[in-house]
Amino acid sequence: MSKPATPRAVAETEAVASQTAIRISARKLNLVAQLIRGKNANTALAELTFSKRRIAGDVKKVLQSAIANAENNHQLDVDRLYVKEATVGRAFAMKRFHARGRGRSARVEKYFSNLRVIVREREEEKA
């Protein structure tokens, strides 16, 4: 007597990869996530490879992980994958203090973010 298996959160033609506690604010990470939303997986990888943003390398790793999950775990065709969803969320903030003049201090918050990428296989086009 065990619990029934939890159904998959995403469809059979989708694969997910995520990373938590990325050391960047959600607002800046979302700018990079916008670059890849809705694009083919290969195009998105090329876009991230040549992006000047510091965080683009981490986003690229998550996208590569999602593509590998699709290929190895769900037997999806890599050439027909596209980025269905790239969601960014706030994780937490480290609170630090910065010394100011006259013995005062100012609070500095260092933000962290979460990233979730879902890739999906395109349907075959009917001739």
Backbone bond lengths (Angstrom), bond angles and torsions (degrees), N, CA, C in turn:
res aa  C-N    CA-C-N  psi(-1)  N-CA   C-N-CA  omega(-1)  CA-C   N-CA-C  phi
1 M - - - 1.453 - - 1.528 109.05 -
2 S 1.294 115.05 100.51 1.458 119.66 176.51 1.518 109.12 -126.32
3 K 1.306 114.25 172.68 1.461 118.95 179.63 1.525 109.68 -69.91
4 P 1.331 117.11 148.23 1.466 118.73 175.08 1.532 109.96 -66.80
5 A 1.333 115.84 150.47 1.458 120.94 -178.22 1.521 110.00 -64.74
6 T 1.317 115.51 140.00 1.452 121.15 178.08 1.529 108.97 -75.44
7 P 1.330 118.19 130.94 1.470 119.39 179.06 1.527 110.39 -66.45
8 R 1.334 116.27 155.56 1.470 121.59 179.52 1.516 110.83 -62.18
9 A 1.307 116.10 139.89 1.466 121.40 -178.67 1.523 112.35 -74.64
10 V 1.336 116.70 -23.63 1.462 120.85 179.93 1.521 109.21 -120.77
11 A 1.318 117.01 167.53 1.464 122.00 -176.74 1.524 111.19 -69.67
12 E 1.329 116.13 170.64 1.464 121.62 -179.26 1.520 112.63 -67.93
13 T 1.332 117.34 -24.27 1.465 120.54 -178.61 1.527 111.79 -95.80
14 E 1.326 117.42 19.09 1.462 121.57 -177.56 1.523 111.04 -126.43
15 A 1.321 115.62 154.56 1.462 122.49 175.05 1.530 108.32 -138.09
16 V 1.337 115.76 150.13 1.458 121.76 -173.22 1.522 110.51 -124.71
17 A 1.313 116.31 147.57 1.463 122.99 167.89 1.523 107.21 -144.23
18 S 1.320 116.36 145.88 1.459 118.93 -179.46 1.517 110.05 -145.76
19 Q 1.322 114.74 159.05 1.457 121.51 174.94 1.513 107.42 -138.29
20 T 1.320 116.11 136.24 1.453 121.09 -179.59 1.522 109.73 -111.08
21 A 1.296 115.38 158.29 1.466 123.73 175.58 1.525 112.24 56.17
22 I 1.335 116.65 53.59 1.460 121.81 173.81 1.524 106.95 -84.76
23 R 1.316 117.42 131.18 1.457 121.58 -173.43 1.530 112.26 -80.30
24 I 1.334 114.33 72.88 1.468 122.23 175.10 1.525 106.60 -162.56
25 S 1.308 116.78 154.67 1.461 119.04 179.30 1.528 109.48 -72.30
26 A 1.311 115.27 152.25 1.463 121.17 -177.99 1.523 111.13 -62.93
27 R 1.309 116.96 -32.10 1.457 121.33 -178.72 1.531 111.58 -65.44
28 K 1.340 116.66 -41.28 1.465 120.66 179.03 1.528 110.90 -73.46
29 L 1.339 116.90 -38.73 1.461 120.63 179.88 1.526 110.94 -65.75
30 N 1.312 117.10 -34.21 1.461 121.33 -179.35 1.533 111.35 -65.78
31 L 1.331 117.93 -30.15 1.464 120.70 177.20 1.523 110.60 -62.45
32 V 1.336 117.24 -38.22 1.462 121.30 179.13 1.527 110.06 -76.33
33 A 1.333 117.08 -37.20 1.466 120.70 179.30 1.529 110.61 -63.80
34 Q 1.336 117.23 -32.90 1.461 120.96 178.66 1.522 112.09 -64.64
35 L 1.334 116.63 -27.77 1.462 120.45 -179.70 1.526 112.22 -62.74
36 I 1.353 117.53 -31.63 1.464 119.99 -170.67 1.517 114.08 -106.39
37 R 1.324 119.07 -10.26 1.466 120.69 -176.88 1.517 111.23 -61.25
38 G 1.356 115.97 127.68 1.451 121.53 175.54 1.513 115.20 81.19
39 K 1.320 119.11 -2.76 1.466 121.08 -177.39 1.524 111.08 -92.64
40 N 1.335 116.09 160.79 1.456 120.67 172.87 1.517 109.06 -60.61
41 A 1.335 116.45 152.03 1.459 120.82 -176.87 1.524 111.25 -61.88
42 N 1.338 117.06 -42.35 1.468 120.00 -179.47 1.523 111.72 -66.31
43 T 1.313 116.61 -40.24 1.464 121.35 178.27 1.524 110.39 -64.90
44 A 1.323 116.23 -41.81 1.464 121.00 179.99 1.525 110.93 -64.02
45 L 1.341 116.87 -41.28 1.470 120.25 177.64 1.529 110.89 -61.86
46 A 1.320 116.81 -42.99 1.465 120.67 178.67 1.522 110.85 -63.89
47 E 1.319 116.52 -41.00 1.465 121.81 179.45 1.530 110.83 -61.23
48 L 1.347 116.58 -43.05 1.459 120.63 -179.48 1.527 112.01 -72.54
49 T 1.318 116.92 -32.60 1.464 120.76 -179.45 1.525 110.77 -61.53
50 F 1.326 116.89 -39.83 1.455 120.66 -175.33 1.522 113.73 -102.04
51 S 1.326 117.47 10.54 1.457 120.67 176.82 1.525 109.87 -74.86
52 K 1.326 117.07 144.08 1.467 121.27 -179.06 1.527 112.49 -86.18
53 R 1.307 117.35 -8.47 1.462 120.32 -178.25 1.524 110.68 -70.95
54 R 1.336 117.64 141.07 1.459 122.80 -178.54 1.521 111.80 -61.54
55 I 1.306 117.69 -39.07 1.462 121.94 -172.38 1.524 112.32 -79.91
56 A 1.317 118.42 -8.56 1.463 121.86 -177.09 1.527 111.64 -59.65
57 G 1.323 118.02 -32.31 1.465 121.33 177.88 1.516 112.40 -63.60
58 D 1.350 116.62 -41.22 1.468 120.30 178.34 1.519 111.64 -68.22
59 V 1.327 116.85 -39.56 1.466 120.90 178.19 1.527 109.55 -64.77
60 K 1.323 116.61 -37.89 1.463 121.32 178.56 1.531 110.62 -62.54
61 K 1.337 116.91 -41.48 1.469 120.78 178.68 1.528 111.15 -61.85
62 V 1.336 116.95 -41.40 1.467 120.40 179.60 1.524 110.07 -66.21
63 L 1.325 117.30 -41.10 1.465 121.12 178.12 1.528 111.06 -64.21
64 Q 1.323 117.19 -42.11 1.466 120.47 177.08 1.521 111.13 -62.76
65 S 1.320 116.95 -37.02 1.461 121.38 177.49 1.528 110.98 -65.32
66 A 1.335 117.01 -41.19 1.467 120.92 178.26 1.527 110.38 -64.24
67 I 1.337 117.12 -39.68 1.466 120.86 178.51 1.526 110.25 -65.92
68 A 1.337 117.03 -42.02 1.466 120.89 177.90 1.522 111.34 -64.42
69 N 1.337 117.12 -38.76 1.472 120.60 176.63 1.521 110.62 -62.69
70 A 1.312 116.58 -41.65 1.468 120.84 -180.00 1.519 110.79 -62.91
71 E 1.334 116.01 -41.78 1.461 120.12 -176.82 1.529 112.07 -74.09
72 N 1.313 117.27 -47.19 1.464 121.17 -171.99 1.527 114.16 -86.60
73 N 1.334 116.80 -38.08 1.471 119.46 -175.04 1.523 113.30 -92.04
74 H 1.335 116.93 -29.67 1.464 119.90 -173.15 1.526 113.20 -121.27
75 Q 1.336 118.04 3.05 1.463 123.92 177.02 1.532 112.40 51.89
76 L 1.314 116.82 47.45 1.459 121.47 177.84 1.531 109.24 -95.21
77 D 1.325 116.20 154.53 1.454 121.83 -179.92 1.532 109.12 -78.26
78 V 1.328 116.68 119.24 1.460 121.86 -175.11 1.527 111.92 -64.79
79 D 1.329 117.41 -33.53 1.460 120.59 -177.00 1.523 113.07 -70.78
80 R 1.334 117.56 -19.17 1.471 120.63 -178.35 1.526 112.61 -104.54
81 L 1.339 118.12 12.09 1.462 120.78 -179.07 1.521 111.46 -82.15
82 Y 1.335 115.16 145.75 1.461 121.07 171.10 1.525 108.62 -139.95
83 V 1.313 116.84 160.57 1.465 122.07 -178.50 1.518 107.92 -81.80
84 K 1.321 115.82 106.67 1.466 119.82 -179.60 1.526 110.40 -77.16
85 E 1.337 115.75 -41.62 1.454 120.61 -173.30 1.518 109.50 -146.52
86 A 1.307 117.80 139.76 1.466 123.31 170.70 1.520 106.56 -136.23
87 T 1.322 116.62 99.49 1.458 120.76 -174.48 1.517 111.20 -102.90
88 V 1.318 115.38 140.90 1.458 122.45 179.75 1.515 108.03 -122.59
89 G 1.327 116.28 137.66 1.457 120.54 177.94 1.517 111.19 -141.10
90 R 1.315 116.21 158.15 1.464 120.82 177.84 1.516 109.90 -76.72
91 A 1.316 117.18 140.74 1.458 121.43 177.88 1.532 109.24 -102.02
92 F 1.295 117.93 -79.30 1.459 122.33 179.45 1.521 108.30 -153.86
93 A 1.313 116.44 176.45 1.462 120.77 179.28 1.521 108.87 -133.84
94 M 1.331 115.95 129.99 1.461 120.01 172.90 1.521 107.40 -82.78
95 K 1.326 116.16 133.79 1.454 120.21 178.83 1.523 108.60 -99.45
96 R 1.326 115.27 126.01 1.453 121.32 179.03 1.527 108.37 -130.21
97 F 1.318 116.05 164.83 1.459 119.77 178.89 1.514 110.37 -120.81
98 H 1.326 115.10 141.84 1.454 123.27 -177.52 1.524 107.44 -116.64
99 A 1.337 116.81 126.81 1.462 120.60 -178.80 1.527 110.01 -68.80
100 R 1.313 115.93 134.69 1.459 122.16 178.49 1.531 109.00 -120.11
101 G 1.304 116.81 -178.26 1.463 121.25 -179.28 1.524 112.11 -71.35
102 R 1.332 115.37 159.30 1.466 124.20 177.02 1.524 112.56 59.41
103 G 1.307 117.94 31.76 1.465 121.06 174.85 1.508 114.46 75.15
104 R 1.313 116.95 13.25 1.469 119.30 179.35 1.521 109.32 -92.75
105 S 1.328 114.61 173.01 1.471 119.08 176.22 1.522 108.48 -140.85
106 A 1.323 114.87 158.52 1.459 120.79 178.60 1.520 108.29 -127.06
107 R 1.316 116.33 143.55 1.458 120.61 -179.27 1.528 110.37 -82.65
108 V 1.329 115.58 135.16 1.461 121.96 176.96 1.520 106.61 -120.31
109 E 1.328 116.36 129.07 1.462 120.21 178.26 1.516 109.39 -109.21
110 K 1.335 116.18 127.67 1.458 121.79 179.40 1.520 107.50 -106.83
111 Y 1.325 115.98 110.10 1.455 121.72 -171.06 1.525 112.79 -86.25
112 F 1.328 115.47 148.24 1.459 123.75 174.64 1.522 108.57 -122.82
113 S 1.345 116.43 156.33 1.462 121.13 -176.03 1.518 110.92 -135.83
114 N 1.321 115.08 163.78 1.461 122.89 172.76 1.524 108.28 -116.88
115 L 1.339 115.47 147.09 1.466 120.99 -179.97 1.519 108.63 -131.62
116 R 1.340 116.37 135.72 1.467 121.97 177.76 1.518 108.16 -133.97
117 V 1.343 115.74 124.92 1.460 121.19 -177.87 1.525 108.57 -118.84
118 I 1.343 116.43 129.16 1.460 121.95 176.46 1.522 107.87 -116.87
119 V 1.340 115.66 123.93 1.465 120.37 174.72 1.518 108.65 -107.08
120 R 1.319 115.79 147.09 1.455 121.19 -176.78 1.523 109.48 -134.06
121 E 1.325 115.86 149.61 1.457 120.94 178.38 1.523 108.67 -86.54
122 R 1.324 116.67 131.44 1.473 120.61 177.98 1.507 109.76 -70.15
123 E 1.336 115.22 145.81 1.462 119.81 176.66 1.516 109.22 -71.85
124 E 1.330 116.18 152.77 1.458 120.40 177.74 1.526 108.75 -68.63
125 E 1.319 115.53 137.10 1.460 119.50 179.52 1.522 109.21 -81.34
126 K 1.327 115.58 133.55 1.466 120.67 -179.24 1.522 109.83 -80.51
127 A 1.320 115.60 133.78 1.468 119.83 -177.56 1.513 112.20 -82.03
